[in-house]
Amino acid sequence: MLFRLPGVYTPQRDTWLLAEVLACEDVRPGTRVLDLCAGTGALSLRAAAAGAAQVTAVDLSRRAVASTWINARRNGHSIRIMRGDLTEPVRDEHFDLVVSNPPYVPACADALPVRGIARCWDAGKDGRALLDRICLQAPEVLDTGGTLLLMQSAMSGVEKTRIMLEEQGLRVDVAARVEIPFGPVLSSRRGLLEARGLIRIGQHTEEIAVLRAAK
Ligand SMILES: C[S@@+](CC[C@H](N)C(=O)[O-])C[C@H]1O[C@@H](n2cnc3c(N)ncnc32)[C@H](O)[C@@H]1O
């Protein structure tokens, strides 16, 4: 059971699909793991439980940082927790494995929320505000031979992510994909998403995917 302060993302299907892919990675005591957009720290905990001795969790939200800290303590894991914007707090470091379940939901506007629960999912009109930045920044903090595991919705352009990561010299494949029913956020945006052509008329499921990119 994870501790979660109000306003922090409740781990759900996307979190657990990414955790399943993470479980297939070769994580050893020397593996340096970075969890970008950590939320409750669910993925950091999985990495630590898998044997990684060096796990770093980064999130912009103070409440997420506090939640991750408490979850690390409760589970007896030593996790370095940093508050900041994506890779900014670790820009001079290198990691063997970067995992990220960032905000990727297409929103009404391009301006990102500065607080509140919507900061967990809103990612600009095309859903790519964070994905595009991760495609550029993650390769910089990945060591040679390192791997990025990145979660997103098909609505926010899996091909675009693949192309951007390949342009950074990474080898990319889709490690997992699954169709899930719309939750409350997407259900409330169905009209908007239909009007933008991001979903079919009457669609009420979305495909989420984990991209695996190796440097
Ligand atoms: C979809 S939640 C994922 C949380 C957790 N990794 C999980 O899978 O359950 C996205 C997280 O990204 C964080 N976030 C949003 N913008 C960020 C940014 N620019 N830098 C770091 N974290 C950010 C939010 O605070 C939120 O905790």
The ligand as an ORCA input file, in Angstrom:
! r2SCAN-3c Opt
* xyz 0 1
  C       1.427     10.441    -14.587
  S       2.188     10.947    -13.067
  C       3.238      9.531    -12.835
  C       3.615      9.257    -11.422
  C       4.339      7.922    -11.188
  N       5.583      7.841    -11.942
  C       3.458      6.758    -11.560
  O       3.713      6.148    -12.619
  O       2.538      6.444    -10.809
  C       3.275     12.237    -13.666
  C       4.139     12.935    -12.609
  O       4.934     13.911    -13.295
  C       5.160     15.011    -12.424
  N       5.625     16.138    -13.250
  C       4.890     16.957    -14.042
  N       5.683     17.833    -14.685
  C       6.954     17.552    -14.288
  C       8.230     18.106    -14.610
  N       8.363     19.134    -15.480
  N       9.336     17.584    -14.024
  C       9.229     16.551    -13.135
  N       8.049     15.983    -12.790
  C       6.929     16.470    -13.373
  C       3.833     15.177    -11.722
  O       3.973     15.912    -10.527
  C       3.421     13.706    -11.519
  O       3.863     13.262    -10.259
*
